[in-house]
Amino acid sequence: MIAICPGSFDPVTHGHLDIITRAAALFESVVVAVGRNSAKNYLFSTEERLELVRATTAHLPTVSVEALDGLLVEFARRHGAGVLVKGIRFASDVDFELQMAHINAVVGPVETVMLPASPVWSTLSSTMVREVASYGGDVSAFVPDVVARRIRQKTQGMEQANG
């Protein structure tokens, strides 16, 4: 069975990679769907996020990475996927993902599998990583080395442009 792991992955974190790796162990193949949302202000462009997710999942032979435009259920249909895999950290994640799962089951139809975050990553979010990085903090504990380097390059470039 083919599964989809959707997200913005801005940036991809160890928590994301934990969910993707666990999904790869459960399903025949996994497509990581890197979302584009014009309403969001991303640190990395879609192309950069695709590159970073590909670099950090290259060791997983059954995982591929593609850009997601439009409805997730249409993306799943185009890829022959019957399952969406969502990582959950808190009760609020469950509430939101349950609503989405119900809608996707009707519109799709696709099933949603919710994987609880591993305890070590349960409080980690891309938003927090971006916030720490924006103040020059070290985020290397939360993201793979290649991602930490790119964040440093990006935030240093922003600091130089602003000051």
MDAnalysis code that builds the backbone (N, CA, C; Angstrom):
import MDAnalysis as mda
import numpy as np

u = mda.Universe.empty(489, n_residues=163, atom_resindex=np.repeat(np.arange(163), 3), trajectory=True)
u.add_TopologyAttr("name", ["N", "CA", "C"] * 163)
u.add_TopologyAttr("resid", np.arange(1, 164))
u.add_TopologyAttr("resname", ["MET", "ILE", "ALA", "ILE", "CYS", "PRO", "GLY", "SER", "PHE", "ASP", "PRO", "VAL", "THR", "HIS", "GLY", "HIS", "LEU", "ASP", "ILE", "ILE", "THR", "ARG", "ALA", "ALA", "ALA", "LEU", "PHE", "GLU", "SER", "VAL", "VAL", "VAL", "ALA", "VAL", "GLY", "ARG", "ASN", "SER", "ALA", "LYS", "ASN", "TYR", "LEU", "PHE", "SER", "THR", "GLU", "GLU", "ARG", "LEU", "GLU", "LEU", "VAL", "ARG", "ALA", "THR", "THR", "ALA", "HIS", "LEU", "PRO", "THR", "VAL", "SER", "VAL", "GLU", "ALA", "LEU", "ASP", "GLY", "LEU", "LEU", "VAL", "GLU", "PHE", "ALA", "ARG", "ARG", "HIS", "GLY", "ALA", "GLY", "VAL", "LEU", "VAL", "LYS", "GLY", "ILE", "ARG", "PHE", "ALA", "SER", "ASP", "VAL", "ASP", "PHE", "GLU", "LEU", "GLN", "MET", "ALA", "HIS", "ILE", "ASN", "ALA", "VAL", "VAL", "GLY", "PRO", "VAL", "GLU", "THR", "VAL", "MET", "LEU", "PRO", "ALA", "SER", "PRO", "VAL", "TRP", "SER", "THR", "LEU", "SER", "SER", "THR", "MET", "VAL", "ARG", "GLU", "VAL", "ALA", "SER", "TYR", "GLY", "GLY", "ASP", "VAL", "SER", "ALA", "PHE", "VAL", "PRO", "ASP", "VAL", "VAL", "ALA", "ARG", "ARG", "ILE", "ARG", "GLN", "LYS", "THR", "GLN", "GLY", "MET", "GLU", "GLN", "ALA", "ASN", "GLY"])
u.atoms.positions = np.array([
    [0.842, -1.181, 0.000],
    [0.000, 0.000, 0.000],
    [0.889, 1.247, 0.000],
    [0.458, 2.260, -0.704],
    [1.165, 3.529, -0.791],
    [0.563, 4.504, 0.215],
    [1.441, 5.182, 0.944],
    [1.007, 6.167, 1.935],
    [1.596, 7.522, 1.575],
    [0.897, 8.567, 1.990],
    [1.347, 9.942, 1.801],
    [1.634, 10.536, 3.179],
    [2.808, 11.170, 3.324],
    [3.147, 11.943, 4.527],
    [3.183, 13.406, 4.109],
    [2.115, 14.154, 4.363],
    [2.077, 15.552, 3.935],
    [2.599, 16.505, 5.003],
    [3.081, 17.659, 4.553],
    [3.501, 18.693, 5.477],
    [4.168, 19.824, 4.736],
    [4.484, 20.887, 5.465],
    [5.205, 21.995, 4.836],
    [6.712, 21.780, 4.963],
    [7.155, 21.103, 6.023],
    [8.564, 20.760, 6.197],
    [9.470, 21.988, 6.073],
    [9.118, 23.041, 6.811],
    [9.864, 24.296, 6.749],
    [10.415, 24.681, 8.116],
    [11.495, 24.083, 8.526],
    [12.322, 23.076, 7.866],
    [11.924, 21.665, 8.295],
    [12.454, 20.687, 7.575],
    [12.263, 19.298, 7.968],
    [13.057, 19.077, 9.259],
    [12.413, 18.456, 10.244],
    [13.014, 18.244, 11.566],
    [13.209, 16.747, 11.829],
    [13.896, 16.455, 12.926],
    [14.036, 15.060, 13.341],
    [12.668, 14.443, 13.636],
    [11.738, 15.248, 14.125],
    [10.384, 14.745, 14.371],
    [9.703, 14.316, 13.078],
    [9.808, 15.134, 12.028],
    [9.257, 14.750, 10.716],
    [9.897, 13.453, 10.233],
    [11.214, 13.400, 10.328],
    [11.931, 12.230, 9.822],
    [11.593, 10.976, 10.601],
    [11.311, 11.106, 11.880],
    [10.873, 9.966, 12.676],
    [9.545, 9.415, 12.139],
    [8.606, 10.300, 11.870],
    [7.302, 9.865, 11.346],
    [7.466, 9.236, 9.956],
    [8.259, 9.867, 9.093],
    [8.477, 9.337, 7.735],
    [9.135, 7.961, 7.805],
    [10.128, 7.815, 8.656],
    [10.830, 6.529, 8.792],
    [9.889, 5.452, 9.308],
    [9.081, 5.786, 10.287],
    [8.129, 4.812, 10.826],
    [7.069, 4.459, 9.791],
    [6.622, 5.439, 9.005],
    [5.656, 5.153, 7.937],
    [6.278, 4.231, 6.891],
    [7.554, 4.460, 6.575],
    [8.235, 3.613, 5.589],
    [8.326, 2.163, 6.069],
    [8.390, 1.952, 7.370],
    [8.418, 0.599, 7.916],
    [7.042, -0.066, 7.866],
    [5.985, 0.747, 7.818],
    [4.619, 0.213, 7.838],
    [4.012, 0.011, 6.454],
    [4.462, 0.800, 5.480],
    [3.826, 0.782, 4.164],
    [4.828, 0.433, 3.074],
    [4.279, -0.101, 1.972],
    [5.088, -0.509, 0.824],
    [5.931, 0.640, 0.288],
    [5.310, 1.794, 0.149],
    [6.042, 2.992, -0.250],
    [5.376, 4.216, 0.346],
    [6.181, 5.275, 0.476],
    [5.714, 6.513, 1.090],
    [6.098, 7.666, 0.170],
    [5.133, 8.512, -0.100],
    [5.394, 9.745, -0.836],
    [5.288, 10.884, 0.166],
    [6.374, 11.624, 0.331],
    [6.362, 12.796, 1.187],
    [5.872, 13.950, 0.319],
    [4.747, 14.525, 0.715],
    [4.109, 15.607, -0.045],
    [4.472, 16.934, 0.614],
    [5.328, 17.696, -0.053],
    [5.790, 18.979, 0.474],
    [4.835, 20.065, -0.005],
    [4.060, 20.596, 0.925],
    [2.987, 21.522, 0.592],
    [3.458, 22.912, 0.224],
    [2.672, 23.506, -0.649],
    [2.848, 24.911, -1.028],
    [1.588, 25.638, -0.598],
    [1.762, 26.690, 0.166],
    [0.621, 27.466, 0.628],
    [0.999, 28.935, 0.484],
    [0.373, 29.610, -0.454],
    [0.749, 31.001, -0.739],
    [0.468, 31.931, 0.438],
    [-0.333, 31.498, 1.388],
    [-0.652, 32.339, 2.544],
    [0.430, 32.262, 3.625],
    [1.331, 31.281, 3.521],
    [2.372, 31.112, 4.536],
    [3.649, 31.830, 4.123],
    [4.367, 32.330, 5.118],
    [5.696, 32.880, 4.897],
    [6.710, 31.806, 5.259],
    [7.331, 31.235, 4.251],
    [8.282, 30.158, 4.467],
    [9.698, 30.692, 4.607],
    [10.515, 30.009, 5.396],
    [11.936, 30.283, 5.454],
    [12.590, 29.801, 4.161],
    [12.178, 28.617, 3.708],
    [12.737, 28.012, 2.503],
    [11.696, 27.968, 1.391],
    [12.156, 28.134, 0.172],
    [11.272, 28.017, -0.990],
    [10.824, 26.559, -1.131],
    [9.833, 26.324, -1.950],
    [9.376, 24.950, -2.194],
    [10.522, 24.098, -2.701],
    [11.289, 24.632, -3.639],
    [12.403, 23.874, -4.211],
    [13.443, 23.530, -3.147],
    [13.724, 24.472, -2.254],
    [14.683, 24.214, -1.175],
    [14.150, 23.162, -0.210],
    [12.870, 23.247, 0.112],
    [12.278, 22.264, 1.025],
    [12.283, 20.876, 0.395],
    [11.963, 20.798, -0.897],
    [12.026, 19.510, -1.598],
    [13.442, 18.943, -1.542],
    [14.422, 19.778, -1.816],
    [15.825, 19.354, -1.811],
    [16.238, 18.838, -0.436],
    [15.858, 19.567, 0.625],
    [16.241, 19.167, 1.979],
    [15.547, 17.881, 2.417],
    [14.271, 17.735, 2.069],
    [13.578, 16.493, 2.435],
    [14.168, 15.327, 1.643],
    [14.475, 15.534, 0.382],
    [15.106, 14.462, -0.406],
    [16.466, 14.083, 0.182],
    [17.255, 15.075, 0.559],
    [18.577, 14.800, 1.124],
    [18.475, 14.017, 2.429],
    [17.486, 14.331, 3.245],
    [17.382, 13.707, 4.563],
    [16.621, 12.385, 4.557],
    [16.008, 12.042, 3.427],
    [15.321, 10.746, 3.315],
    [15.982, 9.841, 2.278],
    [17.118, 10.246, 1.754],
    [17.791, 9.484, 0.694],
    [18.127, 8.056, 1.121],
    [18.319, 7.829, 2.390],
    [18.652, 6.495, 2.901],
    [17.432, 5.570, 2.980],
    [16.258, 6.089, 2.678],
    [15.019, 5.293, 2.735],
    [14.583, 4.966, 1.305],
    [14.877, 3.772, 0.821],
    [14.635, 3.452, -0.598],
    [13.173, 3.472, -1.035],
    [12.253, 3.324, -0.107],
    [10.838, 3.287, -0.490],
    [10.154, 4.645, -0.326],
    [10.940, 5.683, -0.057],
    [10.390, 7.020, 0.137],
    [10.744, 7.908, -1.051],
    [9.732, 8.606, -1.575],
    [9.950, 9.612, -2.609],
    [9.388, 10.936, -2.095],
    [9.786, 12.022, -2.732],
    [9.409, 13.357, -2.262],
    [8.906, 14.161, -3.448],
    [7.717, 14.766, -3.303],
    [7.136, 15.562, -4.377],
    [6.425, 16.780, -3.814],
    [6.307, 17.791, -4.657],
    [5.570, 18.999, -4.277],
    [4.077, 18.718, -4.309],
    [3.380, 19.299, -3.368],
    [1.925, 19.165, -3.272],
    [1.277, 20.497, -3.608],
    [0.464, 20.484, -4.643],
    [-0.379, 21.623, -4.989],
    [-1.816, 21.143, -4.981],
    [-2.723, 21.936, -4.493],
    [-4.132, 21.564, -4.532],
    [-4.532, 20.653, -3.393],
    [-5.618, 19.928, -3.616],
    [-6.174, 19.068, -2.575],
    [-5.301, 17.853, -2.317],
    [-5.088, 17.568, -1.052],
    [-4.297, 16.415, -0.666],
    [-4.920, 15.116, -1.164],
    [-6.240, 15.019, -1.114],
    [-6.888, 13.778, -1.571],
    [-6.689, 13.566, -3.068],
    [-6.621, 14.648, -3.850],
    [-6.343, 14.512, -5.287],
    [-4.906, 14.056, -5.508],
    [-3.986, 14.595, -4.730],
    [-2.588, 14.174, -4.778],
    [-2.507, 12.678, -4.478],
    [-3.196, 12.237, -3.423],
    [-3.208, 10.821, -3.051],
    [-3.776, 9.969, -4.181],
    [-4.854, 10.412, -4.780],
    [-5.472, 9.669, -5.882],
    [-4.495, 9.528, -7.052],
    [-3.821, 10.639, -7.419],
    [-2.860, 10.596, -8.533],
    [-1.714, 9.622, -8.270],
    [-1.377, 9.431, -7.001],
    [-0.269, 8.544, -6.651],
    [-0.730, 7.139, -6.258],
    [-2.020, 6.887, -6.362],
    [-2.537, 5.567, -6.024],
    [-2.445, 5.248, -4.546],
    [-2.448, 6.286, -3.723],
    [-2.305, 6.108, -2.273],
    [-3.677, 6.056, -1.608],
    [-3.829, 5.150, -0.667],
    [-5.084, 5.044, 0.066],
    [-4.977, 5.506, 1.505],
    [-3.777, 5.945, 1.903],
    [-3.546, 6.283, 3.306],
    [-2.771, 7.589, 3.412],
    [-3.189, 8.419, 4.348],
    [-2.443, 9.612, 4.743],
    [-1.863, 9.336, 6.123],
    [-0.598, 9.644, 6.312],
    [0.043, 9.440, 7.609],
    [0.317, 10.805, 8.219],
    [-0.196, 11.011, 9.429],
    [-0.037, 12.280, 10.133],
    [0.614, 12.023, 11.478],
    [1.602, 12.812, 11.801],
    [2.203, 12.760, 13.125],
    [1.414, 13.644, 14.062],
    [1.229, 13.183, 15.277],
    [0.489, 13.971, 16.268],
    [1.327, 14.101, 17.541],
    [1.265, 15.294, 18.128],
    [2.029, 15.574, 19.340],
    [1.125, 15.811, 20.532],
    [0.079, 16.581, 20.337],
    [-0.771, 17.033, 21.440],
    [-2.234, 16.740, 21.124],
    [-3.076, 16.915, 22.123],
    [-4.515, 16.724, 21.927],
    [-5.052, 17.652, 20.843],
    [-4.517, 18.862, 20.773],
    [-4.980, 19.794, 19.739],
    [-4.678, 19.265, 18.341],
    [-3.551, 18.553, 18.175],
    [-3.248, 17.930, 16.884],
    [-4.299, 16.873, 16.546],
    [-4.678, 16.085, 17.562],
    [-5.684, 15.035, 17.338],
    [-6.999, 15.668, 16.908],
    [-7.412, 16.718, 17.605],
    [-8.672, 17.391, 17.254],
    [-8.657, 17.866, 15.805],
    [-7.584, 18.545, 15.408],
    [-7.488, 19.074, 14.049],
    [-7.408, 17.943, 13.033],
    [-6.546, 16.974, 13.276],
    [-6.346, 15.886, 12.307],
    [-7.576, 14.992, 12.191],
    [-8.321, 14.847, 13.263],
    [-9.552, 14.065, 13.199],
    [-10.572, 14.739, 12.293],
    [-10.707, 16.054, 12.403],
    [-11.599, 16.787, 11.489],
    [-11.167, 16.595, 10.046],
    [-9.859, 16.740, 9.806],
    [-9.338, 16.573, 8.445],
    [-9.546, 15.142, 7.947],
    [-9.339, 14.168, 8.831],
    [-9.518, 12.760, 8.454],
    [-10.950, 12.485, 8.026],
    [-11.910, 13.043, 8.752],
    [-13.320, 12.844, 8.393],
    [-13.633, 13.460, 7.039],
    [-13.143, 14.664, 6.804],
    [-13.387, 15.326, 5.517],
    [-12.704, 14.554, 4.393],
    [-11.439, 14.175, 4.594],
    [-10.703, 13.463, 3.555],
    [-11.316, 12.103, 3.243],
    [-11.880, 11.442, 4.243],
    [-12.511, 10.142, 4.016],
    [-13.733, 10.272, 3.115],
    [-14.425, 11.387, 3.213],
    [-15.599, 11.619, 2.375],
    [-15.193, 12.129, 0.999],
    [-14.318, 13.120, 0.961],
    [-13.917, 13.742, -0.301],
    [-13.006, 12.822, -1.098],
    [-12.130, 12.068, -0.429],
    [-11.080, 11.272, -1.057],
    [-11.526, 10.111, -1.888],
    [-11.994, 9.069, -1.390],
    [-11.876, 8.683, 0.022],
    [-10.492, 8.102, 0.317],
    [-9.897, 8.547, 1.394],
    [-8.633, 8.005, 1.887],
    [-8.740, 7.835, 3.394],
    [-7.971, 6.911, 3.905],
    [-7.895, 6.703, 5.342],
    [-6.757, 7.554, 5.895],
    [-6.864, 7.913, 7.159],
    [-5.794, 8.639, 7.836],
    [-5.293, 7.801, 8.991],
    [-3.980, 7.638, 9.039],
    [-3.321, 6.959, 10.147],
    [-2.565, 8.021, 10.922],
    [-2.822, 8.096, 12.215],
    [-2.134, 9.065, 13.060],
    [-1.086, 8.335, 13.890],
    [0.159, 8.772, 13.735],
    [1.248, 8.197, 14.509],
    [1.640, 9.178, 15.613],
    [1.660, 8.724, 16.846],
    [2.086, 9.631, 17.907],
    [3.564, 9.942, 17.769],
    [3.915, 11.175, 18.026],
    [5.317, 11.583, 17.995],
    [6.096, 10.779, 19.019],
    [7.327, 10.475, 18.680],
    [8.214, 9.835, 19.652],
    [8.427, 10.815, 20.809],
    [8.515, 10.301, 22.025],
    [8.636, 11.205, 23.179],
    [9.745, 12.248, 23.042],
    [10.873, 11.871, 22.467],
    [11.989, 12.805, 22.363],
    [11.668, 13.991, 21.447],
    [10.725, 13.819, 20.499],
    [10.385, 14.884, 19.552],
    [8.983, 15.427, 19.762],
    [8.323, 15.047, 20.835],
    [6.907, 15.374, 20.995],
    [6.603, 16.863, 21.135],
    [7.572, 17.663, 21.508],
    [7.310, 19.101, 21.625],
    [7.977, 19.914, 20.518],
    [8.595, 19.233, 19.577],
    [9.332, 19.904, 18.504],
    [8.394, 20.331, 17.378],
    [8.600, 21.544, 16.880],
    [7.856, 22.009, 15.713],
    [8.770, 22.841, 14.828],
    [8.463, 22.870, 13.551],
    [9.224, 23.705, 12.612],
    [9.136, 25.168, 13.012],
    [7.982, 25.581, 13.514],
    [7.801, 26.975, 13.934],
    [8.799, 27.330, 15.027],
    [8.962, 26.448, 15.997],
    [9.913, 26.714, 17.073],
    [11.342, 26.741, 16.551],
    [11.662, 25.846, 15.617],
    [13.001, 25.827, 15.030],
    [13.274, 27.140, 14.298],
    [12.303, 27.601, 13.514],
    [12.475, 28.876, 12.801],
    [12.650, 30.034, 13.780],
    [11.894, 30.012, 14.869],
    [11.970, 31.086, 15.866],
    [13.358, 31.126, 16.517],
    [13.841, 29.981, 16.953],
    [15.172, 29.925, 17.567],
    [16.223, 30.382, 16.564],
    [16.131, 29.897, 15.339],
    [17.106, 30.252, 14.304],
    [17.069, 31.736, 13.979],
    [15.885, 32.342, 14.019],
    [15.760, 33.756, 13.669],
    [16.516, 34.655, 14.643],
    [16.775, 34.145, 15.858],
    [17.536, 34.897, 16.855],
    [18.984, 34.419, 16.948],
    [19.399, 33.638, 15.963],
    [20.777, 33.171, 15.929],
    [21.059, 31.968, 16.797],
    [20.001, 31.328, 17.309],
    [20.185, 30.159, 18.170],
    [20.608, 28.932, 17.390],
    [21.219, 28.002, 18.077],
    [21.691, 26.755, 17.490],
    [20.536, 25.755, 17.441],
    [20.161, 25.336, 16.251],
    [19.047, 24.398, 16.080],
    [19.530, 22.996, 15.698],
    [20.822, 22.759, 15.804],
    [21.391, 21.492, 15.340],
    [20.864, 20.267, 16.091],
    [20.340, 20.436, 17.273],
    [19.773, 19.299, 18.010],
    [18.421, 18.867, 17.451],
    [17.794, 19.734, 16.672],
    [16.421, 19.497, 16.217],
    [16.303, 19.091, 14.750],
    [17.362, 19.314, 13.986],
    [17.323, 19.062, 12.538],
    [18.600, 18.350, 12.111],
    [18.561, 17.612, 10.992],
    [19.788, 16.997, 10.476],
    [20.834, 18.059, 10.133],
    [22.089, 17.642, 10.092],
    [23.199, 18.567, 9.848],
    [23.018, 19.394, 8.585],
    [22.614, 18.759, 7.486],
    [22.457, 19.483, 6.223],
    [21.417, 20.596, 6.360],
    [20.392, 20.354, 7.131],
    [19.338, 21.346, 7.347],
    [19.860, 22.464, 8.256],
    [20.582, 22.106, 9.298],
    [21.140, 23.118, 10.204],
    [22.077, 24.060, 9.451],
    [22.897, 23.498, 8.571],
    [23.802, 24.346, 7.779],
    [23.021, 25.311, 6.889],
    [21.980, 24.792, 6.242],
    [21.178, 25.648, 5.349],
    [20.431, 26.713, 6.128],
    [19.967, 26.393, 7.318],
    [19.296, 27.386, 8.157],
    [20.283, 28.483, 8.534],
    [21.492, 28.086, 8.952],
    [22.517, 29.093, 9.302],
    [22.805, 30.002, 8.110],
    [22.975, 29.414, 6.928],
    [23.233, 30.217, 5.725],
    [22.083, 31.174, 5.456],
    [20.889, 30.681, 5.556],
    [19.695, 31.483, 5.260],
    [19.536, 32.594, 6.281],
    [19.639, 32.277, 7.561],
    [19.413, 33.316, 8.585],
    [20.555, 34.316, 8.631],
    [21.788, 33.879, 8.365],
    [22.906, 34.831, 8.297],
    [22.724, 35.771, 7.125],
    [22.248, 35.241, 6.003],
    [21.985, 36.082, 4.836],
    [20.904, 37.096, 5.116],
    [19.897, 36.704, 5.900],
    [18.808, 37.618, 6.252],
    [19.312, 38.705, 7.200],
    [20.197, 38.319, 8.156],
    [20.752, 39.288, 9.097],
    [21.582, 40.336, 8.342],
    [22.380, 39.882, 7.387],
    [23.230, 40.789, 6.614],
    [22.374, 41.732, 5.772],
    [21.297, 41.216, 5.225],
    [20.407, 42.051, 4.405],
    [19.680, 43.090, 5.247],
    [19.391, 42.730, 6.525],
    [18.639, 43.626, 7.402],
    [19.530, 44.568, 8.234],
    [20.818, 44.329, 8.249],
    [21.561, 45.159, 9.163],
    [22.893, 45.484, 8.685],
])
